[in-house]
């Protein structure tokens, strides 16, 4: 099984939130938890990020 990983930079390109806001949401438990690859390197599961985006678009959150 192969899982695609995204860097923080790639996540920021896909989601219009600041890095600070992403970390705030991770701490709050409302954003996917990153995978630690090394002492100074993290990555996110592309599947989890896609699911997070889909959950926001299908639930009506953020719509006026």
CHARMM internal coordinates of N, CA and C (Angstrom, degrees):
IC EDIT
DIST 1 N 1 CA 1.4398
DIST 1 CA 1 C 1.5290
ANGL 1 N 1 CA 1 C 108.26
DIST 1 C 2 N 1.3079
ANGL 1 CA 1 C 2 N 115.96
DIHE 1 N 1 CA 1 C 2 N 129.57
DIST 2 N 2 CA 1.4493
ANGL 1 C 2 N 2 CA 121.26
DIHE 1 CA 1 C 2 N 2 CA -179.53
DIST 2 CA 2 C 1.5248
ANGL 2 N 2 CA 2 C 109.33
DIHE 1 C 2 N 2 CA 2 C -110.90
DIST 2 C 3 N 1.3120
ANGL 2 CA 2 C 3 N 115.33
DIHE 2 N 2 CA 2 C 3 N 130.17
DIST 3 N 3 CA 1.4575
ANGL 2 C 3 N 3 CA 119.79
DIHE 2 CA 2 C 3 N 3 CA 179.58
DIST 3 CA 3 C 1.5269
ANGL 3 N 3 CA 3 C 108.17
DIHE 2 C 3 N 3 CA 3 C -117.16
DIST 3 C 4 N 1.3165
ANGL 3 CA 3 C 4 N 115.77
DIHE 3 N 3 CA 3 C 4 N 128.91
DIST 4 N 4 CA 1.4564
ANGL 3 C 4 N 4 CA 121.03
DIHE 3 CA 3 C 4 N 4 CA 179.85
DIST 4 CA 4 C 1.5222
ANGL 4 N 4 CA 4 C 108.60
DIHE 3 C 4 N 4 CA 4 C -83.37
DIST 4 C 5 N 1.3231
ANGL 4 CA 4 C 5 N 115.49
DIHE 4 N 4 CA 4 C 5 N 135.35
DIST 5 N 5 CA 1.4485
ANGL 4 C 5 N 5 CA 121.21
DIHE 4 CA 4 C 5 N 5 CA 179.92
DIST 5 CA 5 C 1.5213
ANGL 5 N 5 CA 5 C 110.07
DIHE 4 C 5 N 5 CA 5 C -112.78
DIST 5 C 6 N 1.3270
ANGL 5 CA 5 C 6 N 115.53
DIHE 5 N 5 CA 5 C 6 N 147.53
DIST 6 N 6 CA 1.4592
ANGL 5 C 6 N 6 CA 121.88
DIHE 5 CA 5 C 6 N 6 CA 178.92
DIST 6 CA 6 C 1.5241
ANGL 6 N 6 CA 6 C 109.58
DIHE 5 C 6 N 6 CA 6 C -117.98
DIST 6 C 7 N 1.3070
ANGL 6 CA 6 C 7 N 115.83
DIHE 6 N 6 CA 6 C 7 N 138.15
DIST 7 N 7 CA 1.4603
ANGL 6 C 7 N 7 CA 120.28
DIHE 6 CA 6 C 7 N 7 CA 173.75
DIST 7 CA 7 C 1.5243
ANGL 7 N 7 CA 7 C 108.88
DIHE 6 C 7 N 7 CA 7 C -75.83
DIST 7 C 8 N 1.3275
ANGL 7 CA 7 C 8 N 116.10
DIHE 7 N 7 CA 7 C 8 N 167.13
DIST 8 N 8 CA 1.4669
ANGL 7 C 8 N 8 CA 119.65
DIHE 7 CA 7 C 8 N 8 CA 176.75
DIST 8 CA 8 C 1.5288
ANGL 8 N 8 CA 8 C 109.38
DIHE 7 C 8 N 8 CA 8 C -59.18
DIST 8 C 9 N 1.3140
ANGL 8 CA 8 C 9 N 117.33
DIHE 8 N 8 CA 8 C 9 N -39.75
DIST 9 N 9 CA 1.4666
ANGL 8 C 9 N 9 CA 120.80
DIHE 8 CA 8 C 9 N 9 CA 179.35
DIST 9 CA 9 C 1.5279
ANGL 9 N 9 CA 9 C 110.54
DIHE 8 C 9 N 9 CA 9 C -58.90
DIST 9 C 10 N 1.3265
ANGL 9 CA 9 C 10 N 117.33
DIHE 9 N 9 CA 9 C 10 N -43.61
DIST 10 N 10 CA 1.4648
ANGL 9 C 10 N 10 CA 121.03
DIHE 9 CA 9 C 10 N 10 CA 179.57
DIST 10 CA 10 C 1.5242
ANGL 10 N 10 CA 10 C 111.23
DIHE 9 C 10 N 10 CA 10 C -66.51
DIST 10 C 11 N 1.3258
ANGL 10 CA 10 C 11 N 117.33
DIHE 10 N 10 CA 10 C 11 N -37.83
DIST 11 N 11 CA 1.4637
ANGL 10 C 11 N 11 CA 120.76
DIHE 10 CA 10 C 11 N 11 CA 177.42
DIST 11 CA 11 C 1.5270
ANGL 11 N 11 CA 11 C 109.73
DIHE 10 C 11 N 11 CA 11 C -64.05
DIST 11 C 12 N 1.3287
ANGL 11 CA 11 C 12 N 116.62
DIHE 11 N 11 CA 11 C 12 N -44.52
DIST 12 N 12 CA 1.4623
ANGL 11 C 12 N 12 CA 120.99
DIHE 11 CA 11 C 12 N 12 CA 179.68
DIST 12 CA 12 C 1.5303
ANGL 12 N 12 CA 12 C 112.09
DIHE 11 C 12 N 12 CA 12 C -62.59
DIST 12 C 13 N 1.3237
ANGL 12 CA 12 C 13 N 117.59
DIHE 12 N 12 CA 12 C 13 N -29.67
DIST 13 N 13 CA 1.4657
ANGL 12 C 13 N 13 CA 121.61
DIHE 12 CA 12 C 13 N 13 CA 176.70
DIST 13 CA 13 C 1.5260
ANGL 13 N 13 CA 13 C 111.61
DIHE 12 C 13 N 13 CA 13 C -71.41
DIST 13 C 14 N 1.3259
ANGL 13 CA 13 C 14 N 116.87
DIHE 13 N 13 CA 13 C 14 N -26.36
DIST 14 N 14 CA 1.4669
ANGL 13 C 14 N 14 CA 121.55
DIHE 13 CA 13 C 14 N 14 CA -176.80
DIST 14 CA 14 C 1.5187
ANGL 14 N 14 CA 14 C 113.57
DIHE 13 C 14 N 14 CA 14 C -94.18
DIST 14 C 15 N 1.3280
ANGL 14 CA 14 C 15 N 116.35
DIHE 14 N 14 CA 14 C 15 N -26.25
DIST 15 N 15 CA 1.4619
ANGL 14 C 15 N 15 CA 120.94
DIHE 14 CA 14 C 15 N 15 CA -173.75
DIST 15 CA 15 C 1.5258
ANGL 15 N 15 CA 15 C 108.58
DIHE 14 C 15 N 15 CA 15 C -122.92
DIST 15 C 16 N 1.3189
ANGL 15 CA 15 C 16 N 118.21
DIHE 15 N 15 CA 15 C 16 N 124.57
DIST 16 N 16 CA 1.4672
ANGL 15 C 16 N 16 CA 120.83
DIHE 15 CA 15 C 16 N 16 CA -176.78
DIST 16 CA 16 C 1.5394
ANGL 16 N 16 CA 16 C 113.31
DIHE 15 C 16 N 16 CA 16 C -79.94
DIST 16 C 17 N 1.3108
ANGL 16 CA 16 C 17 N 115.62
DIHE 16 N 16 CA 16 C 17 N 57.94
DIST 17 N 17 CA 1.4660
ANGL 16 C 17 N 17 CA 122.11
DIHE 16 CA 16 C 17 N 17 CA 176.11
DIST 17 CA 17 C 1.5254
ANGL 17 N 17 CA 17 C 107.89
DIHE 16 C 17 N 17 CA 17 C -126.28
DIST 17 C 18 N 1.3183
ANGL 17 CA 17 C 18 N 116.81
DIHE 17 N 17 CA 17 C 18 N 156.37
DIST 18 N 18 CA 1.4626
ANGL 17 C 18 N 18 CA 120.48
DIHE 17 CA 17 C 18 N 18 CA 175.75
DIST 18 CA 18 C 1.5306
ANGL 18 N 18 CA 18 C 109.18
DIHE 17 C 18 N 18 CA 18 C -77.94
DIST 18 C 19 N 1.3148
ANGL 18 CA 18 C 19 N 115.73
DIHE 18 N 18 CA 18 C 19 N 162.54
DIST 19 N 19 CA 1.4594
ANGL 18 C 19 N 19 CA 120.88
DIHE 18 CA 18 C 19 N 19 CA 176.94
DIST 19 CA 19 C 1.5302
ANGL 19 N 19 CA 19 C 109.75
DIHE 18 C 19 N 19 CA 19 C -60.88
DIST 19 C 20 N 1.3306
ANGL 19 CA 19 C 20 N 116.56
DIHE 19 N 19 CA 19 C 20 N -40.06
DIST 20 N 20 CA 1.4607
ANGL 19 C 20 N 20 CA 121.14
DIHE 19 CA 19 C 20 N 20 CA 178.73
DIST 20 CA 20 C 1.5248
ANGL 20 N 20 CA 20 C 110.79
DIHE 19 C 20 N 20 CA 20 C -60.35
DIST 20 C 21 N 1.3225
ANGL 20 CA 20 C 21 N 117.24
DIHE 20 N 20 CA 20 C 21 N -43.92
DIST 21 N 21 CA 1.4647
ANGL 20 C 21 N 21 CA 120.88
DIHE 20 CA 20 C 21 N 21 CA -179.91
DIST 21 CA 21 C 1.5267
ANGL 21 N 21 CA 21 C 111.15
DIHE 20 C 21 N 21 CA 21 C -66.51
DIST 21 C 22 N 1.3173
ANGL 21 CA 21 C 22 N 117.62
DIHE 21 N 21 CA 21 C 22 N -37.80
DIST 22 N 22 CA 1.4692
ANGL 21 C 22 N 22 CA 120.22
DIHE 21 CA 21 C 22 N 22 CA 177.05
DIST 22 CA 22 C 1.5217
ANGL 22 N 22 CA 22 C 109.72
DIHE 21 C 22 N 22 CA 22 C -61.44
DIST 22 C 23 N 1.3366
ANGL 22 CA 22 C 23 N 117.92
DIHE 22 N 22 CA 22 C 23 N -47.25
DIST 23 N 23 CA 1.4678
ANGL 22 C 23 N 23 CA 120.26
DIHE 22 CA 22 C 23 N 23 CA 178.95
DIST 23 CA 23 C 1.5241
ANGL 23 N 23 CA 23 C 111.63
DIHE 22 C 23 N 23 CA 23 C -63.77
DIST 23 C 24 N 1.3175
ANGL 23 CA 23 C 24 N 117.30
DIHE 23 N 23 CA 23 C 24 N -36.18
DIST 24 N 24 CA 1.4722
ANGL 23 C 24 N 24 CA 121.17
DIHE 23 CA 23 C 24 N 24 CA 176.65
DIST 24 CA 24 C 1.5298
ANGL 24 N 24 CA 24 C 109.48
DIHE 23 C 24 N 24 CA 24 C -61.12
DIST 24 C 25 N 1.3146
ANGL 24 CA 24 C 25 N 116.19
DIHE 24 N 24 CA 24 C 25 N -44.27
DIST 25 N 25 CA 1.4733
ANGL 24 C 25 N 25 CA 120.04
DIHE 24 CA 24 C 25 N 25 CA -179.76
DIST 25 CA 25 C 1.5237
ANGL 25 N 25 CA 25 C 112.16
DIHE 24 C 25 N 25 CA 25 C -70.18
DIST 25 C 26 N 1.3254
ANGL 25 CA 25 C 26 N 117.79
DIHE 25 N 25 CA 25 C 26 N -33.18
DIST 26 N 26 CA 1.4722
ANGL 25 C 26 N 26 CA 120.21
DIHE 25 CA 25 C 26 N 26 CA 175.14
DIST 26 CA 26 C 1.5263
ANGL 26 N 26 CA 26 C 109.21
DIHE 25 C 26 N 26 CA 26 C -61.41
DIST 26 C 27 N 1.3410
ANGL 26 CA 26 C 27 N 116.37
DIHE 26 N 26 CA 26 C 27 N -47.29
DIST 27 N 27 CA 1.4778
ANGL 26 C 27 N 27 CA 120.31
DIHE 26 CA 26 C 27 N 27 CA 179.08
DIST 27 CA 27 C 1.5180
ANGL 27 N 27 CA 27 C 111.95
DIHE 26 C 27 N 27 CA 27 C -62.32
DIST 27 C 28 N 1.3289
ANGL 27 CA 27 C 28 N 116.69
DIHE 27 N 27 CA 27 C 28 N -33.84
DIST 28 N 28 CA 1.4666
ANGL 27 C 28 N 28 CA 120.88
DIHE 27 CA 27 C 28 N 28 CA 179.90
DIST 28 CA 28 C 1.5269
ANGL 28 N 28 CA 28 C 112.25
DIHE 27 C 28 N 28 CA 28 C -79.39
DIST 28 C 29 N 1.3230
ANGL 28 CA 28 C 29 N 116.96
DIHE 28 N 28 CA 28 C 29 N -9.76
DIST 29 N 29 CA 1.4641
ANGL 28 C 29 N 29 CA 120.63
DIHE 28 CA 28 C 29 N 29 CA -179.76
DIST 29 CA 29 C 1.5162
ANGL 29 N 29 CA 29 C 113.51
DIHE 28 C 29 N 29 CA 29 C 81.35
DIST 29 C 30 N 1.3328
ANGL 29 CA 29 C 30 N 117.42
DIHE 29 N 29 CA 29 C 30 N 19.53
DIST 30 N 30 CA 1.4660
ANGL 29 C 30 N 30 CA 120.69
DIHE 29 CA 29 C 30 N 30 CA -178.11
DIST 30 CA 30 C 1.5291
ANGL 30 N 30 CA 30 C 112.90
DIHE 29 C 30 N 30 CA 30 C -111.90
DIST 30 C 31 N 1.3281
ANGL 30 CA 30 C 31 N 116.60
DIHE 30 N 30 CA 30 C 31 N 13.13
DIST 31 N 31 CA 1.4613
ANGL 30 C 31 N 31 CA 121.56
DIHE 30 CA 30 C 31 N 31 CA 178.54
DIST 31 CA 31 C 1.5236
ANGL 31 N 31 CA 31 C 107.23
DIHE 30 C 31 N 31 CA 31 C -143.36
DIST 31 C 32 N 1.3360
ANGL 31 CA 31 C 32 N 118.24
DIHE 31 N 31 CA 31 C 32 N 147.32
DIST 32 N 32 CA 1.4674
ANGL 31 C 32 N 32 CA 120.01
DIHE 31 CA 31 C 32 N 32 CA -179.18
DIST 32 CA 32 C 1.5334
ANGL 32 N 32 CA 32 C 113.01
DIHE 31 C 32 N 32 CA 32 C -55.61
DIST 32 C 33 N 1.3036
ANGL 32 CA 32 C 33 N 115.49
DIHE 32 N 32 CA 32 C 33 N 140.24
DIST 33 N 33 CA 1.4625
ANGL 32 C 33 N 33 CA 122.28
DIHE 32 CA 32 C 33 N 33 CA 179.71
DIST 33 CA 33 C 1.5293
ANGL 33 N 33 CA 33 C 108.85
DIHE 32 C 33 N 33 CA 33 C -79.49
DIST 33 C 34 N 1.3281
ANGL 33 CA 33 C 34 N 117.16
DIHE 33 N 33 CA 33 C 34 N 131.88
DIST 34 N 34 CA 1.4633
ANGL 33 C 34 N 34 CA 119.46
DIHE 33 CA 33 C 34 N 34 CA 179.69
DIST 34 CA 34 C 1.5264
ANGL 34 N 34 CA 34 C 112.06
DIHE 33 C 34 N 34 CA 34 C -72.80
DIST 34 C 35 N 1.3105
ANGL 34 CA 34 C 35 N 114.40
DIHE 34 N 34 CA 34 C 35 N 161.79
DIST 35 N 35 CA 1.4712
ANGL 34 C 35 N 35 CA 122.98
DIHE 34 CA 34 C 35 N 35 CA 176.83
DIST 35 CA 35 C 1.5228
ANGL 35 N 35 CA 35 C 106.68
DIHE 34 C 35 N 35 CA 35 C -99.32
DIST 35 C 36 N 1.3223
ANGL 35 CA 35 C 36 N 116.78
DIHE 35 N 35 CA 35 C 36 N 127.45
DIST 36 N 36 CA 1.4670
ANGL 35 C 36 N 36 CA 120.09
DIHE 35 CA 35 C 36 N 36 CA 178.14
DIST 36 CA 36 C 1.5252
ANGL 36 N 36 CA 36 C 108.95
DIHE 35 C 36 N 36 CA 36 C -81.11
DIST 36 C 37 N 1.3330
ANGL 36 CA 36 C 37 N 115.80
DIHE 36 N 36 CA 36 C 37 N 121.24
DIST 37 N 37 CA 1.4557
ANGL 36 C 37 N 37 CA 121.76
DIHE 36 CA 36 C 37 N 37 CA -179.96
DIST 37 CA 37 C 1.5205
ANGL 37 N 37 CA 37 C 112.13
DIHE 36 C 37 N 37 CA 37 C -97.80
DIST 37 C 38 N 1.3032
ANGL 37 CA 37 C 38 N 116.66
DIHE 37 N 37 CA 37 C 38 N -20.77
DIST 38 N 38 CA 1.4574
ANGL 37 C 38 N 38 CA 122.45
DIHE 37 CA 37 C 38 N 38 CA -178.73
DIST 38 CA 38 C 1.5136
ANGL 38 N 38 CA 38 C 108.60
DIHE 37 C 38 N 38 CA 38 C -172.40
DIST 38 C 39 N 1.3263
ANGL 38 CA 38 C 39 N 117.34
DIHE 38 N 38 CA 38 C 39 N -174.32
DIST 39 N 39 CA 1.4573
ANGL 38 C 39 N 39 CA 120.08
DIHE 38 CA 38 C 39 N 39 CA -176.54
DIST 39 CA 39 C 1.5307
ANGL 39 N 39 CA 39 C 114.05
DIHE 38 C 39 N 39 CA 39 C -61.64
DIST 39 C 40 N 1.3092
ANGL 39 CA 39 C 40 N 117.62
DIHE 39 N 39 CA 39 C 40 N -30.25
DIST 40 N 40 CA 1.4647
ANGL 39 C 40 N 40 CA 120.20
DIHE 39 CA 39 C 40 N 40 CA -177.38
DIST 40 CA 40 C 1.5223
ANGL 40 N 40 CA 40 C 111.84
DIHE 39 C 40 N 40 CA 40 C -130.33
DIST 40 C 41 N 1.3195
ANGL 40 CA 40 C 41 N 116.72
DIHE 40 N 40 CA 40 C 41 N 25.65
DIST 41 N 41 CA 1.4654
ANGL 40 C 41 N 41 CA 119.48
DIHE 40 CA 40 C 41 N 41 CA -175.78
DIST 41 CA 41 C 1.5193
ANGL 41 N 41 CA 41 C 110.33
DIHE 40 C 41 N 41 CA 41 C -138.60
DIST 41 C 42 N 1.3461
ANGL 41 CA 41 C 42 N 115.51
DIHE 41 N 41 CA 41 C 42 N 128.71
DIST 42 N 42 CA 1.4617
ANGL 41 C 42 N 42 CA 121.18
DIHE 41 CA 41 C 42 N 42 CA 175.49
DIST 42 CA 42 C 1.5229
ANGL 42 N 42 CA 42 C 108.51
DIHE 41 C 42 N 42 CA 42 C -127.17
DIST 42 C 43 N 1.3090
ANGL 42 CA 42 C 43 N 114.63
DIHE 42 N 42 CA 42 C 43 N 164.11
DIST 43 N 43 CA 1.4645
ANGL 42 C 43 N 43 CA 121.29
DIHE 42 CA 42 C 43 N 43 CA 175.05
DIST 43 CA 43 C 1.5209
ANGL 43 N 43 CA 43 C 107.33
DIHE 42 C 43 N 43 CA 43 C -148.58
DIST 43 C 44 N 1.3127
ANGL 43 CA 43 C 44 N 114.77
DIHE 43 N 43 CA 43 C 44 N 159.24
DIST 44 N 44 CA 1.4593
ANGL 43 C 44 N 44 CA 121.33
DIHE 43 CA 43 C 44 N 44 CA 179.56
DIST 44 CA 44 C 1.5169
ANGL 44 N 44 CA 44 C 109.09
DIHE 43 C 44 N 44 CA 44 C -115.78
DIST 44 C 45 N 1.3099
ANGL 44 CA 44 C 45 N 116.62
DIHE 44 N 44 CA 44 C 45 N 145.58
DIST 45 N 45 CA 1.4579
ANGL 44 C 45 N 45 CA 121.60
DIHE 44 CA 44 C 45 N 45 CA 174.13
DIST 45 CA 45 C 1.5295
ANGL 45 N 45 CA 45 C 108.32
DIHE 44 C 45 N 45 CA 45 C -68.35
DIST 45 C 46 N 1.3203
ANGL 45 CA 45 C 46 N 116.48
DIHE 45 N 45 CA 45 C 46 N 123.94
DIST 46 N 46 CA 1.4670
ANGL 45 C 46 N 46 CA 120.75
DIHE 45 CA 45 C 46 N 46 CA 179.44
DIST 46 CA 46 C 1.5231
ANGL 46 N 46 CA 46 C 110.21
DIHE 45 C 46 N 46 CA 46 C -61.02
DIST 46 C 47 N 1.3252
ANGL 46 CA 46 C 47 N 117.28
DIHE 46 N 46 CA 46 C 47 N -37.42
DIST 47 N 47 CA 1.4675
ANGL 46 C 47 N 47 CA 120.84
DIHE 46 CA 46 C 47 N 47 CA 178.77
DIST 47 CA 47 C 1.5277
ANGL 47 N 47 CA 47 C 111.46
DIHE 46 C 47 N 47 CA 47 C -62.76
DIST 47 C 48 N 1.3498
ANGL 47 CA 47 C 48 N 116.88
DIHE 47 N 47 CA 47 C 48 N -41.56
DIST 48 N 48 CA 1.4634
ANGL 47 C 48 N 48 CA 120.42
DIHE 47 CA 47 C 48 N 48 CA 179.90
DIST 48 CA 48 C 1.5281
ANGL 48 N 48 CA 48 C 111.10
DIHE 47 C 48 N 48 CA 48 C -68.61
DIST 48 C 49 N 1.3200
ANGL 48 CA 48 C 49 N 117.50
DIHE 48 N 48 CA 48 C 49 N -38.42
DIST 49 N 49 CA 1.4709
ANGL 48 C 49 N 49 CA 120.79
DIHE 48 CA 48 C 49 N 49 CA 177.66
DIST 49 CA 49 C 1.5227
ANGL 49 N 49 CA 49 C 109.53
DIHE 48 C 49 N 49 CA 49 C -65.92
DIST 49 C 50 N 1.3367
ANGL 49 CA 49 C 50 N 117.35
DIHE 49 N 49 CA 49 C 50 N -43.96
DIST 50 N 50 CA 1.4683
ANGL 49 C 50 N 50 CA 120.58
DIHE 49 CA 49 C 50 N 50 CA 177.79
DIST 50 CA 50 C 1.5218
ANGL 50 N 50 CA 50 C 111.13
DIHE 49 C 50 N 50 CA 50 C -60.29
DIST 50 C 51 N 1.3383
ANGL 50 CA 50 C 51 N 116.77
DIHE 50 N 50 CA 50 C 51 N -41.98
DIST 51 N 51 CA 1.4630
ANGL 50 C 51 N 51 CA 121.03
DIHE 50 CA 50 C 51 N 51 CA 179.77
DIST 51 CA 51 C 1.5267
ANGL 51 N 51 CA 51 C 110.28
DIHE 50 C 51 N 51 CA 51 C -65.74
DIST 51 C 52 N 1.3446
ANGL 51 CA 51 C 52 N 117.36
DIHE 51 N 51 CA 51 C 52 N -38.91
DIST 52 N 52 CA 1.4603
ANGL 51 C 52 N 52 CA 121.17
DIHE 51 CA 51 C 52 N 52 CA 178.25
DIST 52 CA 52 C 1.5321
ANGL 52 N 52 CA 52 C 110.17
DIHE 51 C 52 N 52 CA 52 C -62.71
DIST 52 C 53 N 1.3255
ANGL 52 CA 52 C 53 N 116.75
DIHE 52 N 52 CA 52 C 53 N -45.43
DIST 53 N 53 CA 1.4660
ANGL 52 C 53 N 53 CA 121.11
DIHE 52 CA 52 C 53 N 53 CA 178.51
DIST 53 CA 53 C 1.5238
ANGL 53 N 53 CA 53 C 109.77
DIHE 52 C 53 N 53 CA 53 C -61.32
DIST 53 C 54 N 1.3277
ANGL 53 CA 53 C 54 N 117.03
DIHE 53 N 53 CA 53 C 54 N -46.63
DIST 54 N 54 CA 1.4637
ANGL 53 C 54 N 54 CA 121.32
DIHE 53 CA 53 C 54 N 54 CA -179.60
DIST 54 CA 54 C 1.5229
ANGL 54 N 54 CA 54 C 111.26
DIHE 53 C 54 N 54 CA 54 C -61.52
DIST 54 C 55 N 1.3214
ANGL 54 CA 54 C 55 N 116.95
DIHE 54 N 54 CA 54 C 55 N -39.69
DIST 55 N 55 CA 1.4673
ANGL 54 C 55 N 55 CA 119.38
DIHE 54 CA 54 C 55 N 55 CA -179.94
DIST 55 CA 55 C 1.5245
ANGL 55 N 55 CA 55 C 111.25
DIHE 54 C 55 N 55 CA 55 C -64.66
DIST 55 C 56 N 1.3164
ANGL 55 CA 55 C 56 N 117.03
DIHE 55 N 55 CA 55 C 56 N -31.05
DIST 56 N 56 CA 1.4586
ANGL 55 C 56 N 56 CA 120.53
DIHE 55 CA 55 C 56 N 56 CA 178.57
DIST 56 CA 56 C 1.5275
ANGL 56 N 56 CA 56 C 111.42
DIHE 55 C 56 N 56 CA 56 C -75.91
DIST 56 C 57 N 1.3074
ANGL 56 CA 56 C 57 N 117.80
DIHE 56 N 56 CA 56 C 57 N -34.12
DIST 57 N 57 CA 1.4625
ANGL 56 C 57 N 57 CA 120.34
DIHE 56 CA 56 C 57 N 57 CA -177.52
DIST 57 CA 57 C 1.5126
ANGL 57 N 57 CA 57 C 112.04
DIHE 56 C 57 N 57 CA 57 C -81.70
DIST 57 C 58 N 1.3273
ANGL 57 CA 57 C 58 N 118.28
DIHE 57 N 57 CA 57 C 58 N -27.48
DIST 58 N 58 CA 1.4654
ANGL 57 C 58 N 58 CA 120.12
DIHE 57 CA 57 C 58 N 58 CA -178.24
DIST 58 CA 58 C 1.5214
ANGL 58 N 58 CA 58 C 112.26
DIHE 57 C 58 N 58 CA 58 C -91.19
DIST 58 C 59 N 1.3404
ANGL 58 CA 58 C 59 N 117.51
DIHE 58 N 58 CA 58 C 59 N -19.64
DIST 59 N 59 CA 1.4683
ANGL 58 C 59 N 59 CA 118.96
DIHE 58 CA 58 C 59 N 59 CA -177.60
DIST 59 CA 59 C 1.5174
ANGL 59 N 59 CA 59 C 112.10
DIHE 58 C 59 N 59 CA 59 C -89.11
DIST 59 C 60 N 1.3263
ANGL 59 CA 59 C 60 N 117.35
DIHE 59 N 59 CA 59 C 60 N -9.24
DIST 60 N 60 CA 1.4478
ANGL 59 C 60 N 60 CA 119.92
DIHE 59 CA 59 C 60 N 60 CA 179.87
DIST 60 CA 60 C 1.5081
ANGL 60 N 60 CA 60 C 113.56
DIHE 59 C 60 N 60 CA 60 C 84.40
DIST 60 C 61 N 1.3522
ANGL 60 CA 60 C 61 N 117.52
DIHE 60 N 60 CA 60 C 61 N 3.72
DIST 61 N 61 CA 1.4517
ANGL 60 C 61 N 61 CA 120.42
DIHE 60 CA 60 C 61 N 61 CA 179.67
DIST 61 CA 61 C 1.5225
ANGL 61 N 61 CA 61 C 109.57
DIHE 60 C 61 N 61 CA 61 C -66.04
DIST 61 C 62 N 1.2990
ANGL 61 CA 61 C 62 N 114.90
DIHE 61 N 61 CA 61 C 62 N 140.93
DIST 62 N 62 CA 1.4531
ANGL 61 C 62 N 62 CA 119.82
DIHE 61 CA 61 C 62 N 62 CA 177.51
DIST 62 CA 62 C 1.5131
ANGL 62 N 62 CA 62 C 114.32
DIHE 61 C 62 N 62 CA 62 C 82.82
DIST 62 C 63 N 1.3121
ANGL 62 CA 62 C 63 N 117.33
DIHE 62 N 62 CA 62 C 63 N 1.63
DIST 63 N 63 CA 1.4673
ANGL 62 C 63 N 63 CA 120.79
DIHE 62 CA 62 C 63 N 63 CA 178.76
DIST 63 CA 63 C 1.5038
ANGL 63 N 63 CA 63 C 109.99
DIHE 62 C 63 N 63 CA 63 C -94.31
DIST 63 C 64 N 1.3124
ANGL 63 CA 63 C 64 N 115.79
DIHE 63 N 63 CA 63 C 64 N 144.28
DIST 64 N 64 CA 1.4663
ANGL 63 C 64 N 64 CA 120.00
DIHE 63 CA 63 C 64 N 64 CA 179.86
DIST 64 CA 64 C 1.5144
ANGL 64 N 64 CA 64 C 111.16
DIHE 63 C 64 N 64 CA 64 C -81.68
END
COOR INIT
IC SEED 1 N 1 CA 1 C
IC BUILD
